[in-house]
Amino acid sequence: MKKTARAVVIGGGVVGVSTLYHLAKMGWSDVVLLERKELTSGSTWHAAGLLPLFNLSYSVGKLHQYSVALYPTLESETGLHAGLSQVTNIRLATTKDRMDEYHYYAGVARTIGVDVNFLTPDQVKEIWPLANMDGVIGAIQHPDDGYIQPADLTQALAKGARQRGATIYRNTTVTGITQQLNGEWLVSTDQGDITCEHVISCSGNFARQTGAMVGLDIPVIPVEHQYLVTDQHPAIMERKKAGLPEMGVLRESDASYYMREEAGGLLLGPYEVGAPACYVDGPAANSEYELFPDALERLEPYILAAMNRVPAFGEVGIKKVYNGAIAYTPDGSPIIGPAWGLKNFWLNEGHSFGITAAGGAGWQLAHWIVDGEPTIDMMGVDPRRFGDYAGRGFLVEKNEEAYAKVFTVHYPDEEREAGRALRRTPCYDRMKSLGAVFGSVFGWERPNWFAPAGYTLSEADLDKPDVLLNDNHPVVPGEPVREKWSFRRSNYFEHVGNECLHVTKHVGIQDMSAFAKCEISGPGAESWLDELLTNAVPKKVGRVTLSYLLTHKGGVRSEFTVYKAAPQRYYLVSAGAYERHDHDYLKKAMPKDGSVNFERLTTSMGVLVLAGPRSRDVLAKLTDADLSNEAFPWLTGKKMSIGVAQVDALRVNFIGELGWEIHHPIEMQNYIFDRLMEAGAEFDIKPFGIRAMTSMALEKSYKLIPRELSVEYSAYESGLDRFISLKKPSFFGREALLAWKESGSANQLVTMEVHDVTDADARGSEPIYHGEDLVGRVTSGGYGWRVGKSLALAMVRPDLAVQGAELEIVILGVRHKATIIADSPFDPDNMALRS
């Protein structure tokens, strides 16, 4: 066995072999794959081999698109047939909400170049004559969809990798992984040791055991998935005899199953409620080609639904039941990218749709390893989107939920119930008593909006359709239903509007303690931050700036509020959802000479936002600090007392009103909250939530990662000119950013007013047209209550990015005229912020 390699891939399923293939394809021939048994002997061998292109995640959608384009080329490259059958796919809709989901998805698909057709029930019947159309109101079809033989695909990828010089060792078990003092990795196996620069974990069901070897708690636990194959059916055999094409893959989303032809019979795969997590502590050491006993009683409602839709399914016997493990993460998307806290250790794990994603996952991870960056925005699959809260018990509950909800309507405002109320700030109960309807980010509970006292929704309000999957609201034990999910303006729309209008007229309070927070200190802190971030680092204590960490190509990786709290001490705040991501990049970039120190403060510091024209009046009752514009201008901060509590107050916020972020020791939060509510009573202080904040931020054209800010867009395309200091001699990505600008931009961020909207605003990812030409995509959208307009932020073709230009945005299948307007339609001169 080799003693050294450039990279070692652990795991010989389709994902691992694809990773090896793509590394070799990019010119790294000195790469090795280690498989403990035989290739595909984990989960790949028993996979149904489907190639679903449908996915509302941009990142996952791009990976699936690449895979479906790659697989047909493998036979000509390797001489091996991968078993590809592009028989198309049909997804049925039996409810209005499902059709809304399909129309929304079709917009996403068009922006990434995936073909989607809408079908009538009669057109479906022509393709699937064995299906009855009772209750079907429409469908979508992917012409390029179908299925593939997983083992054949893996062998083709393996041959392609070997042809390029890669090496595969079967029956070789990894027993240890150790990073050496020089940064190289020593991978120990039962066949010998290999020293390498990079390690890539693609170990599927063994992901947590592999991670444990290097001290990582990988957020992956598999869930049992069953599918069954029937005996041959005469009608299908007759079609084959007549030379008719396969009927394609049929998915009845509202009944949570997929079906396709298999060897003259039918293959049915439901995603049922109650499927248990498995291999919670990992498979046995000798696990190979393993299946679990079938549990058909769990599948009864789905089998009956399939019989109703395709009567032929009930006319033949069951030949074989497969019940095997599929790896899952808490949100159902894979984890692809760098591991946190470790240099050159990479993860390609948690693939619940591994056959479809394998090609794209290997493609992007190879780019990330070889070039230092992926070529597409991978934030939706980045391993660091989960934190250390995602432990064993959390994973079991969330992964089982993710499995059960594969086919549910993926509402944009959905807040799933499993694993909730885990991370709560001290004021959680106070917010709850004020009517908070909570959402979750990075495990934290945050008020999304506030319901009036006694507010509930009736069964008539919910109007749930009579289908298996009809959940359209959160179910919180012991609490009334107060929210209905929708792709359109839902019941909370007016209440969010009331919050926005109240803040702009009076004063509001918001809990933003979920912000990621850290302190950078030491004699080298200022110079290091200045060389790392785009904006000039504050030189004077009390100054605040907004700054960005770029990729080495000039795209936008992270956004930070930088506050100079004291000499040689900087307080950095970034998005709560990306705490592990942002902090990992900071820590990996730190100098090794000890001149810069990092301290995580997220869980020790709370943040309350006080905003609105009366916010100064409220704060003045509680502090002796001078709050005047002269003494405390916008974009400054200072230490002061609120009552007896010492805080750092920053005069910034994300809604464009006069206000302060009050950063405080978390244990003092309720004291400060109570004082603010008491002092604010005479000014009619009320809480506001994330949805009101988002609406008001949209009216200011404020930008979010990974929407307006992305590795795919240069900082200039995203309109960050005023946060880029070219007076500095350097910052990370500076030269690449300037070269990008010089070579010309493909996109420009604009603000748009959307016309003739009645009940459905843009939300993000909708396609934008100029005539029949696709010229851009919406990045964020919603209703601006202060300006009384439906608004959108969008990336469009630069030649069209002029005020007054009229384009069209497709919202849930309907074209709306949209006019490019000046940024910050609310208070463009920032008079409120500066007041």
N, C-alpha and C positions, 0 to 999 in steps of 0.2 A: 504494500500500500504506500502511496505517496507520503512523504514527510512534510511537505509544504504545499501551499496553494494560495492563490490570491483571495479566493472566497470559498467558504464551505456552506453548502445548503443542507439543512437537516430535514429529512422527510421526503419520501418518494411517492407521494400522491401526485395528482395532476397539478396542484399548485406548486409544489416543490420542483417538479420536473420543468414546468413552464418557466419558473424563475431561473433555473439553470440554463435552459434554452435561450432565454433572452439575454442573460449575461454573456453567453458565448456569442450570440448574434451581434452584440455590441463590441466584440473584439477581445473579450476576456476568455481566452482559451484555457487558462490555468485555473479552472474552477472544478470543484468536486461536490458530488451529492452523496450523502450517506443515508441509506435506508436500512432500518433494523430487520426487516423481513424481505418481502418481495415488493416491487413497485405495485402500487394501487391496493395493497392488502389492508389498508385502514378503512376509510370511508369511500374512496373513489370507486372501488370495484362494484359496490351495491347501489351507486347513485342511478337515478332514473335517466340521467343524461340530457335533461331539458336545457334549452338555451333561451330563457326568457329575456327579452330586451326591456320589458316594462320595469321601470324603476323611477321613482320621483327624486332620487338623489342624483345630482349632477355628476358627482364623482363616480358612483357606481354605474350610472348610465353610460358614461364614456368608456369605462372598463369593459362593460358588456358589449358595447358597440364594436370595440377593437377585436374582442374575441371572435365574434360572429363573422367579422371580416377576415380574420387570420385563418380560422380552421379550414375553410375550403382550399387554401393554398398549400396545406401541408403535404398532400399526396404528391403534387408535382415536385415539391422540394425534397421529400424523403423517400418517395416510392411506396410509402405505407398508406393504406386507406384508413382514414380516421373514423369511418362509420358515420359520416355526416348525412343527415336527412333533413333538408330544408323544406319542410312540408307546410310551412306557415303556422301561425298561432292565432286563435280566435279567443277573445275574452268577452264573455256575455255580460250584459247589464240588464238587471230587472228592476232597478230603482233609479229615481231621478238623481240622487246623490252619487250613485255609481257613474252615471253618465257625466255628471260634473267632474268627477275624478278623471274620467277618460279624456274629457276635453282639456282639463288642466294639464294632464300628462302629455297630450298631443302637442301642446305648446312647448313643453320642455323638450320633447323629442325633436321637434322641428328646429329648435335652436342648436341642437347638437348633431343634427344630420341623420336622424333615424326616421325611416319611412313608417307612417301609420295610416291605415285606411279605416274609415268608418263604414260599417255595414248595417243594412237593414235586416230584420228577422228573415225576410225572404232570401236575401243574399246568403245569410248564414245557412239556411236550409239547403241551398244549392250545394254548398261545400260540405255540409255535415247532414246528409239526408237521414241518418239514423237518430238525429236529435229532434225532439219536439220543441216548438217555439212558444209554448204557453208561458205568458208572463214576460217574455223577452221584449225589451223596448229598443234594443240596439246592441252593437258590439264594435270592438276595434280589432284590427288584424295587423300583424307584423308580417310582411311578405318574406322577410329573411329569417324568421324564427324557425324553430324545429327542434331536433334532438340529435344527439351524437352518442357513439359508444365510448364510454369513459376510458375503458382499458385501451382501446385502439388509439384514442386521442393521446393518451399518456405515452404509449410506445412510439407514436410518430414524433412527439416532442422530444422524447429521449433520443431517438435516432438523429434528429436534427441537431441536438446538443452535442452528441458524440462526433458527428461529422465535422463540427467546428472545434474539436479538441477537448471537450469537457469529459470528465471521468465520472462514472457512477459505480459505487460500491454497494452491493446488496448484502443482506445478512450481516450487517455491521451496525452494532448498537452503540450509540453515544452514551458514555458513562460519566462524563464530566466536561465542563467548559470553564476555562480559567483565563482571565486577562492578565498578560504579563506586564512587567514594569515598563517595557518599551511600547505598550499599547497593542501589541499583537495578541491574537487569541490562540490558546492551546486547546484543541478539541481532542479529548481522550475517548477512545473507543475500545471495544473488546478485540479489535484487530490491530491496534497500534494508535499512535498519536499523530495529529496533523497540526502544524502551525500555520496560521493564516492571518490575513489583514481584516477580513470581514466574515461574520457569521450571520446566516439568514435562517431563522426558525420558520419552518413550514411543516410543523409536526402534527397538525390536525388535532385528533383526539388527545394527543400527548402534549399539547401546547403548554398547559400549566406545569407539567413536570419538566419540560425543557426550560421554561422560564425560571423555575425554582433553582435550576443549576447556576443561574447568574443573579439570583436574588430578586427576580421580577415576579409579581403577582399578575399573571396574564388574565385579562377579563374575558376568558373563553371557557364555556362549559357546554358540551354537546347536549342535544335533546333527541329523544327517540322519534324517528319518522318511519311510518309504515306506508307501503304501497302494495297493491295486489295485482296479479296478472290472471286473467280468465282463460278458460279454454277457448278454442277457436269458435267463432260464430259464423253460421252459414252465409249471412248477408255480407260479411266482410270477406270471406273466402270467395264469394261470387264476384265481388268488386275486383279482387285481385285477378281472378280468372279472366275477367273482362278487360283487364289492363287499365282500370281506373286508378287515378292517383290516391294516395293516402288522404284521409280526411283532415289531417293536420292535428295539432295539439289543441284541445278544447279546454278552456278554463271557465268554470262557472264561479266567478269571484264571490257572488253573494251566497254561495253554498260551500265555499272554501275547499275546492278540489280542482285537480287537473286530470285530464284523461287523454289518452292517445291510443292508436293502434299498436299492437305488439304481437307479432307472429300469428296473425290471423284472429287474434282475440283483442281484448282491451286491457289497458293498464290504467288503474285508478290510484291517485295519490291524494288523500285528504290531509289538510292541516287542522287537526282537531284540538279542541279545548281539552286539557287534562293530560297531554303528552308529557311524560316526566323527563327531567334532566337525567343524564346518565354519565357514567365515567366521571362522577363528581370529583373523585380522588385519582382519576386517571385509569386507563385500562390496565389489565394485568400485563406483566412483562412478556408473556407468550401470546398475547392477543394477536390474532391474524385471521382475516376473512371472517370476522365475527358478526353474528346476528343475534338479536334478542328473540325470546318467544313472542309470537304474535298476540295481539290484544284487540281482537276485532270488535269487542263490545264497545270500545271507545269510538269506533268508526260508524256505528249504526246510523246516526242521523245523516251522515254524509253519504253513506252507501244508498240509503233510501232516496236522498235527493238526486243522486246520480241515476238511480233506476227511473225516477220520474222524468228526468231530462233525456236520458238515453235508455229507453225500455229494453233495448237489446242487451244492455249490461246485466239485467236481471234474468236473462234467458239462458245463460251459460254458467257453468260452475267455476269456482275459483281453483286455479291450478297451483299458484304459489303466492305466498305472502312474504314480503321482505320487511323486516323491522330492524333498521340499523341506526347508527349514531350519525347525526349531522352537527357539526360545530356551530355554536351560536354565540353572539355577543348581546349585550343588553338592548341595543337598538336594531339588531338584525343585520347590520352592515359589517363587512370584514374589517380587520385592522391590518393596514398595509403602510409600512414606513419605519422610521427609526424608533428604537426603544428609548424610553426616557432614562436619563442618568448614565447611559453607557455609550461609549464611542464605538461606532462600526458594528453594532449589534442590531439586526433588522428583523422585523416581524412581518409575516405574511400568513396570518392566522384568522380563525373565526369565520370561515367561508361557509355560509348556509346555502349559497348557490355557487358552489365552487367550480362546477364544470363550466358554467357561463363566465364566471369572473376570472378563471385561471389565466387565460391568455392576457387579458388586460392588466391583471395584477402583476404578473411577471414582467410585462412590458414597462410599466411605470416604476416598479421597484428597481429594475435594472437601470433605468435612467437616473433614478435618485442616487443609486450607489455609484455608478460610473461618472455621471456628470455633476453630481452634487445637488441636483434638483429634479423633481418630476416635471413633465412638460404640461400637465394639466393640474387644475386645482384639486388637491387630494384631501382637503380639510374634512370632507365627509367620511373618510376612512382612516384618518390619521390615528395611530394607536393612542396618542396622548389626549384624545377627546374624552377619555375616562380618567378618573382620579383614584386615589387610594381608598376612597369610599366604596369602590366596586369590589368588595370582597366576596368570599365564597357564598354566604347566605344571600347576599344581594344578587349575585349572578344566577343562582338557581331560580329565584323568583322572577327576575327580569327576563332571563333567557327563555323560560317556559312561556312567559307572556309574549315575547317577540315571535316565538314559533306559532302560537295560537292566533296571532294577529297578522300573519303573512298576507291573508286575503281581505282583511277588513278595509273599509274605505279609509284612505290615508288623508284625513282632513288636515288642513294646514294649521288649525288651531287645536288639534288633538293633544290632550295631556293624559298620558297613560297612568294607570293607577298602581301598578306593582312597584314595590320598593320605595314608596313615597313617605313623606314626613320624616325622612332620615336625617337630613341636615337642616336644622331650624335655628334661626337667629333668636336671641332673647325676646324680641318684640313680636315673635310669631303669634302668640296667643292674643296679644293686643290687637294686631292686625286682623286676626280671625274674628274677634268680637266686633270689629268695625265693618264686617261683611266681606273680607277678602276672599276671593276665589283664586286659589293658588295654582301656579305652574311650577315647573322644576327645571333647573339648569345646573349641570355639574353636581347633581345630587341635592342642591339647595332648594328649599321652598321659597318662592317669591310671589307676592301678590300680582296676579295678572290684571285684575280689575276688582271693583268693589260693588257688591249687590246691595240694593236698599234693604232695610230691615224687613224681615218677613217674606222676602222675595223667593218664590219657587216657580218651577215649571210643572204644568200638569201633563198627564199622559197625552191629552189632546195637543198640547203645545209641542211635545216631542214628536208626535206623529210617526212612530217607528213602523217601518214597512214589515210585512209578513214574510220575512226571509230569514235564513239561518243566521247570517251576519247582519244584524241591524243595530248595533251599538252606535249611537250618535250623541252620547253624552258621557261624562265621567260618572262612575259609581263610587261614592265614598261612603263606607258604612256609617250609619247613624246620622247622615247629613242629607238635607233635601237636594234635589236636582235643581241647579241654578244656571246651567249653561248647556246650550245645544251647539254641537259642532257643525260647521258648514263651510263650503267654499264661497258662500255668499255672506252678505251682512246678516249676522245672526242676532239672537235676543240681547246680547250684551252691547251691541253697537251703540245704542243711545246712552247707555250708562257710561261707556268709555268717553263718549262725547261730553257728557256732563262733567266728568273729571277734568277733561282738557279745558273746558270753558271756565270751570271753577278756578283752576290754577291760574289761568291768564287774567282773571278778574280779582282774585283774592290771594289765597296762599294754600299750598299743598305740601304734604310730607310723604316721602317714599323711602322704603328700605332697599338700599343697594349694597348690602353687606356681602353679597356674593361676588363682588368685584375681586379679581386677582390682585394681590397687593404684596409688595416686597420692598426691602430697603437695600440699596446699593451703597456701600460705604468704603472708606479707606483712602489712603493718600493718592491712589491711582484712579479713584472712582470718576472724577470729572473728566479726565483726559480719555479714559476708556469709553465712557458713554458718548463723549463727543465724537470719537472715531467710529462708534458703532451705529448711532442713530442719525436720522436725516436732519433734524433741526438742531440749532445751537442749544447746548445744555445751559440751563439757567446758571448764571455766575453769581447772582445775588441771592442771599437767603430770603425765602418768601416768594420767589418768582416761580411761575408755573408755565410750562410749555407743552404742546402736543407734538409728539415725534413718532417716527416710524422706523421699524427694522425691515430692511429690504432683503430680498434674495440676492445672490451674487449676480443675477441677471437683470436686476432692477425692478422686479415685481415686489408686491407688498406682502410681507410675512406677518407682521404684528404692529399693533398700535399701542402707544404708551402715553399716559399723562405723567409728566416728570415734574416733581415738586422738590425744590431744594429746601429741605427741612432744617438743615444746620450745616456748618462747614464740613465738607467731606462726607456729607450724608444726603442721599437722594431717595425720595419715596416714589415708587413707580406703581401706577394703577393701570390695569388692562382688563379685557373682557373676562368675566367670570367663567364662561364656557371654555375658555382656552388657557386656563391657568397652567396646567401641566405642560402644554405646548409652548407657551410663551416663556415660562420659567426655565424650561429645559434648554431652549435656545440661548437664553441669557447665561445660564450656568456653563454650558459647553463652550461659550465664546470668551469666558473670563480668562484673564492672564493667569499663568501658573506661578507667578512670583509672589503671590500673597498680598499684592498691593490693593486688591479689590475683594470685598467681602459681600456675600449674598445672604439675606435673611428673609425667609418666607413669613409674611404677616397676615395672610388671608384669613386665618381662623382666629387671630388674636385682635384684629382690628375690625370694627363695624363701620358702616357708612349709612348715615341718614341724609337724605336730600331735602332741603327746605327751599321752596321755590315759589315765585309769584310776586306781584307788586307789593304785597304787604309782608314779605319775608324779612325785610330789614326791621320792620316794626316789631315783629315777633322776637327776633334775635336780640334787639336792643333792650328788651325787658329782662334779659337773662345774663347779659355780659356787660362789663365795663369797657370792653374794647371799642375803639373808634371804628364804626362801620361805614363812615362816609366814603364817597368815591375818591376823595383826595387821599384818605388814609388807607383805604382798602379797595383799590381798583380791581376791575375785571382781570382775570388771569394772575391773581396773586393769592397767597395763603399766609396764614399766621396762626401761631399758638394763642389760644385764649381759653377762658373759662366759661362754661355754661353752668350757672350755679356754682357748684363746687367741683364739677367735672372738667378736667383738662382735655382739650381737643385740638386737633388741627383742622381749621376751617379753610376750605379752598373755594374761591369764588369762581366756580365753573359748574356747568351742568349740561345735560344732553337734550334740553327742551327749549332753549332759547329765551328763558325768562330771567329776571333778576333772581339770584339765588346762591346758595352755598351747598357744597358737599361737606358734611360734618364727619370727619374721620376720628374715631374714638376707640379707646380700649373696649373690647366687646363686652366685658363684664359691667361696664357702665351704661350700656345701651338703654335699658329700661328707665334708668334715672333720667337720662337725657330726653328720651322719647316722652316721658310724662311731663317734664318741664316744658318742652316745646308745645305739647297739646294744651297744657294749662295756659301758657302765655298766648297761644294762638286762638284761644276760644273767642275772644272779643273780635278777632279778625276772620272768624268763620273758617278756621283751618280744617282741612279734610285730607284724608289719604288719597293717593293716586297710584295706579299700578303700571306695569310694564307696557300694556297695550296703549294706555294714554301717552306714556313716554315715547313709544315708537311713532305714534301719530304725530306728536309735536316735533320729534326729530326729523320726520319726513318733510314737514313744513319748513325746516331750516336747511334742507338738503344735506343733513349730516350723514356720514358714511359708516358702513358696518363691514367687518370681516365676517364671512368671506363673500359678501355680496358685492358692494362697490369696490372693495379692496381685496385683491387676490394676487396670487403668484402669476396669474395669466395676464394681468393688466399692469402696465408700468405705473409708477407713482404719478407720472404726469397725465397719463390717460385717466386716472382716477381723480384728477383735479386737486392734487396735493401740492401745487406749486409753492404756496406760501408757507408750507411746513418743510421745505427743502432749502437748506442753507448752502449755497454754493460759495459763500465767503470762507467756509471752513476748508482747510486743505484736503480733507478726505472724510468719507463715511462709508460704511460697508455698502457695496453695490453702486457707488457713485459713478465710476467710469462706464459701467455697463448701462446704467440708467441714461447717461448722456448719449451714449452710442445708440441706444434704443430710440431716443428722441430724434436723433439726427437721421436715423434710417427711416423714420416715418411711423406713425401710429395707425393701428387698425381700428381703434375704438376711441370714443370720447364720452365721458360721463356728462349727462344732461338731466335737467329737471323738466318734467312734462305735466301739463294739465290734460286730464283725460275727460272727454266730453260724453254727454248722454248716458252717463252711468246711472242705473236705477237701484240695483241690489247686489252688484258684484264688482268690487274694485280689483285692480291689478294687485298681485301679491308678490310677484317675483318669478322670473323665468318665462314670462309670456313673450312670444315672438313679436317683433315690430317690423312692419312692412312699409315700403315706399312703392306704391303701386303693387306689383306682384313680386317685387324683390325683397327678400329677407335682409334687413339692414341693421338689426340689433336685437337686444333682449332686455326686458325689464329686470332690474336688480332688486328693487323694493317698490312697494306700492301700498296705497291705502287712502283713507279719507282724511283730509286736513280740516279739523273742526274750526280752527281759528280763522281760516281763509274761506271755508265753505266750498272746498273743491276736492274732487278726486284727483290724486296726484300719483306720480310715478317717478322714480329715478331709473335711469336706463343707460346702457352702453350702446351707442349708435355709431354708424359710419361717420368719420370725422367731417366729410364734405357736407353732411346733412346737419351737423351739430351747430345750427345757427338759430337764434331766437326768432320765433314766428314760423319756423318750418313746421309743416303739417304732415304727420305720419299716421299710421294706424297700428293700434295694439289689439291683438286678439285675446279677449278675455272670455274663457269658458265657451269658446267656439264662435263668439260674436265679435265682429270688427268694430272698434271704437276710434273715432278721430281723436288724435292726441297732438297737442301743440307744444313745441319746445318753448319754455319760458325762462326767465332769469332765475338763477339759483336763489334759494332762501325766499320763497314767496311770502312768508311771514316775517315781518320786521327785517328787511334786507340790510338796513344800516345798523342793526344790533343795538337799537336804542334801549330796548328792554333789558338786555344783558348788561348794558353799561349804566343803567339808570341809578 
